[in-house]
Structure formats: structure tokens, C-alpha cells
Amino acid sequence: MPLFQVLLILKCGLLCLVQSKPSKPKITGDLNVEVNGYIALTCSSQSTSAPYYYSKLLTLSYTWFVNDTKMDGETRGTLRLYVTRDRKYNRYSCTATEEDMESDRSDLIQINPLCTYD
């Protein structure tokens, strides 16, 4: 147990929770997808609150952005998209939120729609 956490427990008398914003998320997924198919992007982050076991009890919510615009209604860690050629120019990012504390924004990613010709 880190020294600062022990001191906080002693000072508070019971248990102190040290809340902090989640770690910077990372987006994963296969970025090369055929046009007219679906892609699943996953935004992953972790709680940095202490004590460690408290952070395991929390559920993070996520916010997705396309071209720096918030995507309404998308609060899960996985974003599922129908791929069209136009999506090639879109850039996606996400944030994670824990108890009203928002993480830094993830790095931008861009999907690569693969065209198939008959």
C-alpha cells in the first residue's frame, strides 16, 4: 500500500477515496474494412482512483467523437459502424468518464474503407 494512502486512511479514520480522472483511452479495432461491412472500434481506459480495489467496482462510460464532434447516444466502450467510402475521411476519438471526471481524449484514428469491384 503506498505511503500516501496509508496516511490518508489514518487521517480520515475510516477509508478515504482518492478519485482521479481515468487514464487516456486507446482505440483498437481492424481499421481496414470492406465497404458495406461493419467495423467495431473499442475505446479502453482504466480507473486511476485509489484504493485500487475501489476502482475495480466502478463502471466507466465513454464518449465518442467523429471529426471532433460528439456522437450523441454513444456511451459504451465499443462503437459499431457501417462502412461506406465516405467514412475514409472521418477521424474518431473517445474519452472515458468516471464519477463526472473525464479523461484526456484518445489519439485520433482513421478507418480505411476497402473498395471491392465486381
Beta strands, then each sheet from edge to edge (+ up, - down):
strand 1: 26-28
strand 2: 32-34
strand 3: 38-44
strand 4: 61-66
strand 5: 69-70
strand 6: 78-82
strand 7: 91-98
strand 8: 101-102
strand 9: 109-110
strand 10: 112-114
sheet 1: 1+ 3- 6+
sheet 2: 2+ 10+
sheet 3: 5+ 4- 7+ 8-
sheet 4: 5+ 4- 7+ 9-
end
